[in-house]
Amino acid sequence: MPSSDARNKFFEVPELFERLCSFLEAHDLAQLLQTSRDNYTATTPHFWRHVDLEDDRRVDRLITTPAAVDALAKNLPFVHTLRAGFIFMSYYFEGVMAYLDEQEQDTTSTVRIDRPPWLPQAIKKSPPAPALPPMTRLTQLDVFFDRQYRGILFENAMRLNKPVRLLRPLAWLMSLNTTGLKHVYFSYMDLPEPLELRCLARSLSRLTNLTHLRIEMWPACWFSAPMIPILFFACPQSIVSFKLEAFMNFSHDDDGADERRMRTVQAERDENDDWEEGDVMAREGSLRNMKELVLPSMRMGYSSGLIRRIMRCCPALESWDIPCLRDNHAAQELFTTIRERVCRLRHLTAMDPWHDSRGERWIGVMSTLPEQQLQSVDFVKYQGADGFLPAILRHSETLRSIIIREALIVRSTTLATILQQCRGLETFWVTGDFGSLIAVELEEAIGAEWVCNGLRDLRITVDLNGKGSEDVHGSRDGGCGGIPTELEMDCRLQSSRKHWTTLEAFYTQLGKLIQLETLELFVWTRHDACYTNQSFTGLLSLKEEDMKTGKKGFLSLLKGLKKLRVIQGCFQARTMEAMETFGQREVEWIVDNWPALEMIELLPKRYKLVAGFEIPEHVQWLHEKKPKLNLAR
């Protein structure tokens, strides 16, 4: 261990100390602040690099503690990353206005910060804030407008009252960090007024190193279509990710008249307006660094002109959330643009099912791209459109993730083929909308060897009996008078043995997925909507084979899943089958063979709230053996 003198000398070298601080968390830096006076002086700037004031309770403690406010005012110049809510930002800008007022009265100062006419004079006078200097070293700015203060929840803080609007002060703050600011995130933002929109667009255009812009609008606030190109074409060439998450009204602004009106300053000049800065100009040229794009949801779909205008600027785009398109003409324009200009797409999502829920548009995008290029797809409300499976198989070697959420129609053959042909698959989710049969049939699942041996996350529903049929053991009624004949008994026995052989083949496939970390399996049934009443036959059992019927346990087939962390779905310990086949022997096997296990869904959700709920003894033993293991969702 190095001597105390050596450790002291390390902290005396500024370069070494600064390198160390870049790897430390806030609580580590807080400890260093208390070690010595020299370390306090050297550590303080690093301690204030990242400030999180989103929680209104923390802000309340800050602004009611004079020493904390003094420390804030002193160290604001060192802040690089700011995460804050409405309460702090309104308080802070009140202090900034006081700072600018003092600056105007100080005739001796040589360093002055310009105060544009459109910057409000004050935000809110209660509680009064001392003079606070503007932050000029920001690299990341995250602002949240959906906060509560002292138990009062505002539906949207920007709408509290007319004077309390932060967008212009925020735009001004961004303009003071033109070279350093790289990440900007506004959450729950209200619809900007024309002046606010122009100020924001100008500030964005001046952020020469901005890489990530994300704006989440207030859900009840519907965007106007002309605002999209105003913000999009204000982004600098450095932009890598542009996300504008909002709902958008239908627009007839195909000729761009509304957009031009919003870009233009008012004809009647007001002393508090932005007429001195002129109209907002659209950026020209491509965004060659743009990798990720999310546009607002438009119920009636994007026009061909708007979608083509945006997409032509993104030749390097890799990740895209495909929006709804207005008509087939817009779709064909999009496919042509992708073929000619946007041919590097690797990650596709389609979260907007309003106008194109069948999926023809995004299937067209997949089919337009060069073969063996896509790496991930994530779609909502798929409805069995023709061409889906061929489009997937065009990228069967490169696809790493396939997620289909709330699907309405997906054929069992499609699911089985994906497992049997997408070699590089690591994530495969398929969930159905309520009441939809979205399941892979057992016979089709084992029709061929699964090639996705690198699968890490598997979440599917399995139809154990095929096509939603009744019990595999045959009809509930027998021959004469309900008594089965000898021939019928023999047929049932053969059917049972075949079913158990099929189950073994399916579980053997699962056991080969040695990279699996998350397994979520459901049994499809038409009789009971509650999955907690169903079990996978024999899966959580170590029973020896019955030579007559073929019944046995298959848990040992999953012995190779050493990385398994989460098991969810139809694995309840209190179903009729589990009460007969799942016991002490099985839970001991789980402890010995799944060392990474963090969660296994053996008990129903919120079981602790059910009066008199009895946990089986072997499950209780498992909990005592592994107290950190979660037994319910």
C-alpha positions in Angstrom: 0.0 0.0 0.0 1.5 3.4 -0.9 2.6 5.7 1.9 0.6 8.6 3.1 3.2 11.0 1.6 2.8 9.3 -1.8 -1.0 9.7 -1.6 -0.7 13.3 -0.6 1.6 14.0 -3.6 -0.9 12.4 -5.9 -3.6 14.9 -4.8 -1.2 17.8 -5.2 -0.8 17.1 -8.9 -3.8 18.9 -10.6 -3.8 16.8 -13.7 -3.8 13.5 -11.8 -6.5 14.7 -9.4 -8.7 15.9 -12.2 -8.3 12.6 -14.0 -9.4 10.8 -10.9 -12.4 13.1 -10.3 -13.8 12.2 -13.7 -14.4 8.6 -12.5 -15.9 9.5 -9.1 -19.6 9.6 -8.2 -21.1 12.5 -6.2 -20.9 10.8 -2.8 -17.2 10.0 -3.5 -16.5 13.7 -4.2 -18.5 14.7 -1.1 -16.1 12.6 0.9 -13.0 14.2 -0.7 -14.4 17.6 0.1 -14.0 16.8 3.8 -10.4 15.4 3.7 -8.4 18.7 3.6 -8.6 22.3 2.7 -6.6 21.8 -0.5 -8.7 18.9 -1.6 -11.8 20.9 -0.9 -10.6 23.7 -3.2 -9.7 21.2 -5.9 -12.7 19.0 -5.6 -15.5 21.7 -5.5 -15.6 22.4 -9.2 -15.9 18.7 -9.9 -18.6 18.2 -7.3 -20.7 20.9 -9.0 -20.2 19.5 -12.6 -23.4 17.5 -12.4 -26.4 19.0 -10.7 -29.8 17.2 -10.3 -32.6 19.5 -9.1 -35.6 17.8 -10.6 -37.0 16.8 -7.2 -39.1 19.8 -5.8 -38.3 18.7 -2.3 -34.6 19.0 -2.9 -35.2 22.4 -4.5 -37.3 23.5 -1.5 -34.4 22.6 0.9 -32.0 24.5 -1.3 -33.9 27.8 -1.7 -34.8 27.9 2.0 -31.2 27.4 3.2 -29.1 30.6 2.8 -25.8 28.8 2.9 -26.9 26.4 0.2 -28.1 29.4 -2.0 -24.7 31.1 -1.5 -22.9 27.9 -2.5 -25.1 27.6 -5.6 -24.4 31.2 -6.6 -20.7 30.7 -6.1 -20.4 27.4 -8.1 -22.9 27.9 -10.9 -20.0 28.7 -13.3 -18.7 25.1 -12.8 -22.0 23.4 -13.8 -21.7 21.2 -16.9 -24.8 19.0 -16.6 -28.1 20.4 -15.3 -31.2 18.3 -14.7 -34.0 20.5 -13.3 -37.7 20.9 -12.9 -40.0 23.9 -13.4 -39.6 25.1 -9.7 -35.8 25.4 -9.8 -35.7 26.9 -13.4 -38.3 29.6 -12.5 -36.3 30.4 -9.3 -33.0 30.3 -11.2 -34.2 32.7 -14.0 -35.5 35.1 -11.4 -32.0 35.2 -9.9 -30.5 35.6 -13.4 -32.7 38.6 -14.1 -31.5 40.1 -10.8 -28.0 39.4 -11.9 -28.6 41.2 -15.3 -30.2 44.1 -13.5 -27.1 44.5 -11.3 -24.9 44.2 -14.3 -26.7 47.1 -16.0 -26.1 49.3 -13.0 -22.4 48.4 -12.7 -20.5 50.8 -14.9 -17.1 49.4 -13.9 -17.6 45.8 -15.2 -15.7 44.9 -18.4 -17.4 41.6 -18.9 -21.1 42.0 -19.8 -23.7 39.5 -21.0 -26.1 40.8 -23.7 -29.8 40.9 -22.7 -32.0 40.6 -25.8 -35.2 42.6 -25.9 -37.3 39.4 -26.1 -36.0 38.1 -22.7 -38.6 38.5 -20.0 -37.8 40.9 -17.2 -38.9 38.5 -14.5 -40.5 35.1 -14.1 -42.0 35.0 -10.6 -41.3 37.2 -7.6 -42.0 34.5 -4.9 -39.8 33.3 -3.3 -37.3 36.1 -4.0 -34.0 34.9 -5.5 -30.6 36.5 -5.1 -28.5 37.4 -8.1 -27.4 34.2 -9.8 -24.9 34.2 -12.7 -25.8 32.5 -16.0 -24.3 29.0 -16.6 -21.9 29.2 -19.5 -20.2 25.8 -19.4 -23.2 23.6 -20.0 -22.8 20.4 -22.0 -26.2 18.8 -21.1 -29.5 20.5 -20.3 -32.5 18.4 -19.1 -35.6 20.4 -18.1 -38.9 18.8 -16.8 -42.1 20.9 -16.7 -44.4 18.3 -15.1 -43.5 18.8 -11.5 -45.3 19.3 -8.2 -44.4 21.7 -5.5 -45.2 21.2 -1.8 -47.9 18.6 -2.6 -49.6 20.7 -5.4 -49.5 18.9 -8.7 -49.7 21.1 -11.8 -50.9 19.4 -14.9 -48.3 21.4 -16.8 -46.2 24.0 -15.1 -45.8 26.0 -18.3 -49.6 26.6 -18.3 -49.7 27.7 -14.7 -50.2 31.4 -15.7 -49.3 33.5 -18.6 -46.1 35.2 -17.2 -44.6 31.9 -16.1 -43.2 30.6 -19.4 -39.6 29.4 -19.5 -39.0 28.7 -23.2 -37.5 32.1 -24.0 -35.2 32.2 -21.0 -34.2 28.6 -21.8 -33.5 29.6 -25.4 -31.4 32.5 -24.2 -29.5 30.2 -21.8 -28.8 27.8 -24.7 -27.4 30.7 -26.7 -24.8 31.3 -24.0 -23.5 27.8 -24.4 -23.1 27.7 -28.2 -19.9 25.6 -28.3 -20.3 23.4 -25.2 -24.0 22.3 -25.2 -24.3 18.8 -26.7 -27.5 17.3 -25.2 -30.8 19.1 -24.8 -33.9 17.4 -23.4 -37.3 19.1 -22.7 -40.0 17.0 -21.1 -43.7 17.8 -21.0 -43.3 21.0 -22.9 -46.3 23.2 -23.8 -47.0 24.3 -27.3 -44.6 27.2 -28.0 -45.9 30.6 -29.1 -44.6 31.9 -32.4 -42.0 34.2 -30.7 -40.9 31.3 -28.5 -40.6 29.0 -31.5 -38.4 31.5 -33.4 -36.2 32.1 -30.3 -35.8 28.3 -29.8 -35.0 27.7 -33.5 -32.3 30.5 -33.5 -30.7 29.1 -30.4 -30.6 25.6 -31.9 -29.0 26.8 -35.0 -26.2 28.4 -33.0 -25.3 25.2 -31.0 -22.4 24.2 -33.2 -21.7 21.0 -31.2 -25.3 19.9 -30.5 -25.6 16.1 -30.9 -28.8 15.1 -29.2 -32.1 17.0 -29.1 -35.2 15.4 -27.5 -38.5 17.3 -26.9 -41.5 15.5 -25.4 -44.6 17.6 -25.6 -47.4 17.8 -23.1 -49.9 15.0 -24.1 -52.9 17.3 -24.4 -50.9 19.7 -26.6 -51.2 19.0 -30.3 -48.3 20.2 -32.4 -48.8 22.2 -35.6 -47.3 20.6 -38.7 -45.3 23.7 -39.8 -43.4 23.6 -36.4 -41.7 20.4 -37.4 -39.6 21.8 -40.3 -38.9 25.0 -38.4 -37.2 23.0 -35.6 -35.8 20.3 -37.8 -34.1 22.7 -40.2 -32.8 24.7 -37.3 -30.6 21.9 -36.1 -26.8 22.3 -36.8 -24.8 20.0 -38.9 -23.5 18.3 -35.8 -26.9 16.8 -34.8 -26.8 13.0 -34.3 -30.2 12.3 -32.7 -33.5 14.3 -33.3 -36.5 13.3 -31.3 -39.7 15.3 -31.4 -42.3 13.3 -29.5 -45.7 14.8 -29.8 -49.2 14.5 -31.4 -49.7 16.6 -34.4 -52.9 18.1 -36.0 -53.7 17.4 -39.6 -52.3 20.1 -41.8 -53.3 21.5 -45.2 -50.0 23.5 -45.4 -48.7 21.7 -48.5 -47.6 25.0 -50.0 -45.6 26.0 -46.9 -47.6 29.2 -46.3 -48.1 28.5 -42.6 -44.4 27.7 -42.1 -43.3 30.9 -43.8 -45.7 32.9 -41.5 -44.2 31.3 -38.4 -40.7 32.0 -39.6 -41.4 35.7 -40.2 -41.2 38.3 -37.4 -44.2 40.5 -36.8 -44.8 43.4 -39.1 -45.7 45.6 -36.2 -42.5 46.0 -34.3 -42.7 45.7 -30.5 -39.8 46.6 -28.2 -40.0 43.2 -26.6 -40.1 41.3 -29.8 -37.3 39.7 -31.9 -37.5 41.9 -35.0 -33.9 42.9 -34.7 -32.8 39.4 -35.3 -34.8 39.0 -38.5 -36.7 36.0 -39.9 -35.8 32.5 -39.0 -33.9 30.9 -41.9 -34.0 27.2 -42.7 -30.7 25.4 -42.8 -29.6 24.2 -46.2 -27.7 21.0 -46.9 -27.8 17.5 -45.5 -27.4 16.4 -41.9 -24.6 13.9 -42.5 -24.2 13.1 -38.8 -27.9 12.3 -38.2 -28.2 8.7 -37.0 -31.6 8.7 -35.2 -34.9 10.3 -36.0 -38.3 10.4 -34.3 -41.1 12.6 -35.7 -44.4 13.6 -34.1 -47.5 11.3 -34.6 -49.9 12.6 -37.2 -53.3 10.9 -37.2 -54.0 11.5 -40.9 -50.4 10.9 -42.0 -47.5 12.9 -43.4 -47.8 14.3 -46.9 -45.4 13.2 -49.6 -43.7 16.7 -49.7 -43.0 16.9 -46.0 -41.7 13.4 -45.5 -39.5 13.6 -48.6 -38.2 17.0 -47.6 -37.1 15.7 -44.2 -35.8 12.3 -45.3 -33.6 13.7 -48.1 -31.6 15.5 -45.4 -30.7 12.3 -43.6 -28.4 10.2 -45.8 -26.6 8.6 -42.8 -29.8 7.7 -40.9 -29.6 4.4 -39.0 -32.5 4.4 -36.6 -36.0 5.7 -37.5 -39.5 5.6 -36.1 -41.6 5.2 -39.2 -44.6 7.7 -39.0 -48.0 7.3 -40.6 -48.2 8.4 -44.2 -51.2 10.1 -45.8 -51.7 8.0 -48.8 -50.0 5.6 -51.2 -48.4 8.4 -53.1 -46.6 9.5 -50.0 -45.5 5.9 -49.4 -44.1 5.6 -52.9 -42.2 8.9 -52.5 -40.8 7.6 -49.3 -39.6 4.3 -50.8 -38.0 6.2 -53.6 -36.2 8.5 -51.2 -35.0 5.7 -49.1 -33.7 3.8 -52.1 -31.9 6.8 -53.4 -30.8 8.7 -50.3 -31.4 6.8 -47.0 -29.9 3.4 -47.5 -28.1 2.9 -44.2 -31.1 2.2 -42.0 -30.5 -0.6 -39.4 -33.1 0.0 -36.7 -36.8 0.5 -37.4 -39.7 1.2 -35.1 -43.3 1.9 -35.9 -45.1 3.0 -32.7 -48.0 4.9 -34.5 -50.7 2.5 -35.6 -53.5 5.0 -36.3 -53.5 5.1 -40.1 -51.5 2.1 -41.1 -52.1 -0.5 -38.5 -51.7 -3.4 -41.0 -48.1 -2.5 -41.5 -47.8 -2.2 -45.3 -45.8 1.0 -45.1 -43.0 -0.3 -42.8 -43.0 -3.7 -44.6 -42.4 -1.6 -47.7 -39.5 0.2 -46.0 -37.9 -3.2 -45.0 -38.3 -4.5 -48.5 -36.7 -1.4 -50.0 -33.5 -1.6 -48.0 -30.6 -3.6 -49.2 -30.6 -7.3 -48.1 -29.0 -8.4 -44.8 -28.8 -4.9 -43.3 -31.5 -4.5 -40.7 -30.5 -5.2 -37.1 -33.7 -4.5 -35.1 -37.4 -4.0 -35.7 -40.0 -2.9 -33.1 -43.7 -2.7 -34.3 -47.0 -2.0 -32.7 -50.5 -3.3 -33.7 -49.3 -5.5 -36.5 -52.2 -7.1 -38.4 -50.9 -9.8 -40.6 -50.1 -7.8 -43.7 -48.8 -9.8 -46.7 -45.1 -9.6 -47.2 -44.0 -9.5 -43.5 -42.2 -12.8 -43.4 -40.4 -12.3 -46.7 -39.4 -8.8 -45.6 -38.0 -10.3 -42.3 -36.1 -13.1 -44.1 -34.4 -10.5 -46.4 -32.5 -9.6 -43.2 -32.4 -13.1 -41.5 -28.6 -13.0 -41.1 -28.3 -9.5 -39.6 -31.4 -9.1 -37.4 -30.6 -9.1 -33.7 -33.9 -8.0 -32.3 -37.5 -8.5 -33.4 -40.3 -7.1 -31.2 -43.9 -7.2 -32.1 -46.2 -5.6 -29.5 -50.0 -5.8 -29.2 -50.3 -7.7 -32.5 -53.8 -8.4 -33.9 -52.8 -11.2 -36.3 -49.6 -13.1 -36.6 -49.5 -16.6 -38.0 -47.9 -19.4 -36.0 -45.8 -20.3 -39.1 -44.3 -16.8 -39.1 -43.1 -17.1 -35.5 -41.7 -20.6 -36.0 -39.9 -19.6 -39.2 -38.2 -16.6 -37.5 -36.9 -19.0 -34.8 -35.7 -21.4 -37.4 -34.1 -19.0 -39.8 -32.9 -15.8 -38.1 -29.5 -17.0 -37.1 -28.3 -13.9 -35.2 -31.4 -13.2 -33.2 -30.8 -12.1 -29.6 -34.2 -10.6 -28.6 -37.6 -12.0 -29.8 -40.8 -10.6 -28.3 -44.3 -11.3 -29.6 -47.3 -10.1 -27.6 -50.9 -10.0 -28.7 -53.7 -7.5 -28.3 -56.4 -8.5 -25.8 -58.3 -11.5 -27.1 -56.0 -12.2 -30.1 -54.5 -15.6 -30.7 -50.9 -14.7 -31.1 -49.1 -18.0 -30.4 -46.7 -20.5 -32.0 -48.2 -24.0 -32.3 -46.1 -26.7 -30.6 -45.9 -28.8 -33.7 -44.6 -25.9 -35.9 -42.2 -24.8 -33.2 -40.3 -28.1 -33.4 -40.7 -28.5 -37.2 -37.0 -27.6 -37.7 -34.0 -26.9 -35.5 -33.8 -23.3 -34.0 -30.8 -21.5 -35.4 -30.9 -18.6 -33.0 -28.6 -20.1 -30.3 -27.4 -16.6 -29.2 -30.9 -15.7 -28.0 -30.8 -13.7 -24.8 -34.5 -12.5 -24.4 -37.4 -14.7 -25.5 -41.0 -13.7 -24.8 -43.7 -15.7 -26.7 -47.0 -17.5 -26.2 -47.2 -21.2 -27.1 -50.3 -23.2 -28.2 -49.6 -26.5 -26.6 -52.5 -28.3 -28.3 -52.5 -26.7 -31.7 -54.9 -24.3 -33.3 -56.6 -23.6 -30.0 -57.9 -27.2 -29.8 -59.3 -28.9 -26.8 -57.4 -31.2 -24.5 -54.9 -33.3 -26.4 -56.2 -36.4 -24.7 -59.2 -36.3 -27.0 -62.9 -35.7 -26.7 -64.5 -35.4 -23.2 -67.2 -37.9 -24.2 -66.4 -41.6 -24.9 -68.1 -44.3 -26.9 -71.4 -45.7 -25.8 -72.8 -43.9 -22.8 -69.6 -41.9 -22.3 -67.5 -45.1 -21.6 -64.5 -45.2 -24.0 -64.0 -48.4 -26.0 -60.7 -50.3 -26.0 -59.8 -48.8 -29.4 -60.5 -45.3 -28.2 -58.4 -45.9 -25.1 -55.5 -47.1 -27.3 -55.8 -44.0 -29.5 -55.8 -41.7 -26.5 -52.7 -43.5 -25.2 -50.9 -43.1 -28.5 -51.9 -39.4 -28.7 -50.7 -38.8 -25.1 -47.3 -40.4 -25.8 -46.9 -38.3 -29.0 -47.8 -35.2 -27.1 -45.2 -35.8 -24.4 -42.6 -36.6 -27.1 -43.4 -33.3 -28.8 -43.1 -31.4 -25.5 -39.7 -33.0 -24.9 -38.6 -31.8 -28.4 -39.8 -28.2 -27.6 -38.1 -28.1 -24.2 -34.9 -29.5 -25.7 -34.9 -26.5 -28.1 -35.2 -24.2 -25.1 -32.4 -25.9 -23.3 -30.0 -25.2 -26.2 -30.4 -21.5 -25.7 -27.4 -21.3 -23.3 -27.1 -17.5 -23.7 -30.7 -17.0 -22.5 -31.1 -14.3 -19.7 -34.9 -13.6 -19.8 -37.5 -16.2 -20.5 -41.2 -15.2 -20.6 -43.5 -18.0 -21.8 -47.3 -18.1 -21.8 -49.7 -21.0 -22.5 -52.5 -20.0 -24.9 -55.9 -21.1 -23.8 -59.4 -20.1 -24.9 -61.0 -20.9 -21.6 -59.2 -18.8 -19.0 -57.8 -15.3 -19.6 -55.7 -15.4 -16.5 -52.3 -16.9 -17.3 -51.6 -17.6 -13.6 -54.0 -20.6 -13.8 -51.9 -22.3 -16.6 -48.7 -24.3 -16.5 -46.3 -25.7 -19.1 -46.8 -29.4 -18.9 -43.8 -31.1 -17.2 -41.5 -28.1 -17.5 -40.9 -27.5 -13.8 -40.8 -31.2 -12.9 -38.1 -33.8 -12.4 -40.5 -36.8 -12.4 -39.3 -40.1 -13.8 -40.9 -41.2 -17.1 -44.0 -43.3 -16.9 -43.3 -46.0 -19.5 -47.0 -46.5 -20.2 -48.1 -42.9 -20.9 -44.7 -41.2 -21.6 -45.3 -38.6 -18.9 -42.2 -37.3 -17.2 -40.5 -34.1 -16.0 -38.3 -32.0 -18.3 -36.7 -29.5 -15.9 -33.3 -31.2 -16.3 -33.3 -30.2 -20.0 -32.8 -26.6 -19.0 -29.6 -27.4 -17.0 -27.4 -25.4 -19.4 -29.2 -22.1 -18.9 -26.6 -20.8 -16.5 -27.1 -17.1 -17.4 -30.9 -17.2 -16.8 -31.9 -14.2 -14.7 -35.6 -13.8 -15.2 -38.4 -16.4 -15.7 -41.9 -15.0 -16.1 -45.2 -16.3 -17.4 -47.0 -19.6 -16.8 -44.7 -20.9 -14.0 -47.0 -20.5 -11.0 -46.4 -22.9 -8.1 -50.1 -23.1 -7.1 -51.7 -24.5 -10.3 -53.2 -27.9 -10.2 -50.3 -29.5 -12.1 -47.6 -27.7 -10.2 -49.1 -28.8 -6.9 -48.5 -32.4 -8.1 -45.2 -32.1 -9.9 -43.3 -29.1 -8.4 -41.8 -29.6 -5.0 -38.7 -29.6 -2.8 -36.6 -31.5 -5.2 -37.3 -29.0 -8.0 -36.5 -25.9 -5.9 -33.2 -27.5 -4.8 -32.4 -28.1 -8.4 -33.2 -24.5 -9.2 -30.7 -23.3 -6.5 -28.0 -25.6 -7.8 -28.4 -25.1 -11.6 -29.5 -21.4 -12.1 -26.9 -19.4 -10.2 -27.8 -16.1 -11.9 -31.5 -16.2 -11.2 -33.0 -13.0 -9.9 -36.7 -13.5 -10.5 -39.0 -16.5 -11.1 -42.7 -16.0 -11.2 -43.9 -18.7 -8.9 -46.5 -16.6 -7.0 -49.2 -14.2 -8.3 -48.7 -10.4 -8.4 -49.5 -8.6 -5.1 -49.9 -11.9 -3.3 -48.8 -10.2 -0.1 -52.0 -8.1 -0.1 -54.2 -11.2 -0.2 -55.4 -12.1 3.3 -54.6 -15.7 4.3 -52.5 -16.4 1.2 -50.5 -19.5 1.8 -47.1 -20.0 0.3 -46.1 -23.6 -0.4 -43.4 -24.9 2.0 -40.9 -25.6 -0.8 -41.4 -22.1 -2.2 -40.9 -20.7 1.3 -37.7 -22.7 1.6 -36.5 -21.3 -1.8 -37.1 -17.7 -0.5 -35.1 -18.4 2.7 -32.3 -20.0 0.7 -32.2 -17.1 -1.8 -33.8 -14.1 0.0 -33.0 -11.7 -2.9 -34.8 -13.8 -5.4 -38.1 -12.2 -6.5 -41.0 -14.7 -6.6 -43.6 -12.5 -8.2 -43.8 -9.6 -10.7 
